[in-house]
Amino acid sequence: MQIGTVREPALRVQIVAQRSTFDENPADFRDKYDNTQQALTNKIIDARKRLKQVRAYPDSWRHVSTVCTVTWFIAVCTLNSASSCLDRE
């Protein structure tokens, strides 16, 4: 797991606002997101069940690794700025 600082100002403002709302009334805050959280929990439980049926082989692992690496690189470049990623060797 990697934890980092959110750099986008609008998202930082949203996080601070949500934290303030939570601090004012934690029960109401949890109630507001309860349905969304339950739906996400159900999706995770379902995915874990289906994962047991997945059969993967080394060629598949390499492909997944490549896709994940490229996706990660694109995300980092998007968050930081494309020029900082392109300047690296």
N, C-alpha and C positions, 0 to 999 in steps of 0.2 A: 504494500500500500504506500502511496506517495501522497503527502499532504503539502499543499502550496497555498500561496496567497492569490486571491482573486484580483486580477489586475484591471478588469473592465469596470470603470466608474459606475455605470448604471447598475450593474449586478451587485457591486459593493453596497450601493444605496439600498437596493432591494433587500439584501441580507440584513443590513442594520435595521431597516424598517420592520422586517419580519421578526427579528430578535426582540425589538422593542414591544411589538404586539404580544409576543409570547410572554415577556416579562410582566406585562400589565395584567394578563389573564391566561395562564397556561391551559386551563381546562377548556376555555372557549377556542383557543388556538388549536389544540388537539382535535376538538370536535369538528372544526372547520376542515381539517385535512384527513379526518378519519376514513371517509369513503375512498379517497384517493390512495391512502396508505393500505387499506384493506385490499383494494384491487391490485396494487403492486405486490403485496404479500402473496395473494393467490396466484399471480403470474409466476412468481419465483418458485412457489411450491410446485406448480404444474411443470415448470421448466426442469426442476430437479428430478421429478418423476420421469420425464421424457428423456433426460440425459442418460439414464441408465440403459436406454435402448440404443444409444448412439455407438456405432462402431467406427473407430478411426484408425488409420494406418499411417506409418511414418511419412509417406508422400503427402497425405492430407495434413499432417502436422506442419510440414514445411510450408505448404501453401497458406495455411492459417497464420503461421508466424510471419510470413512475408506480408500478407494483407494487413495484419495488425501493426506491423512496423511502419508500413506506408501510411496507414490511417493515423497513427500516433504522430508521425513526422508532419503530416498535413495539419493536424490539430495544433501542434506546437507552433508551427510557422504562422498559422492563422492568429493564434493568441499573442504571439510575440512580435511579429511583423515578418513578412516574407523575406525582406532583405537580410535580417539577422540569420536566417536559416540558409540562405543562398551563399552567404559569405564563408560559411564553414567548409572545411575540406575533410 
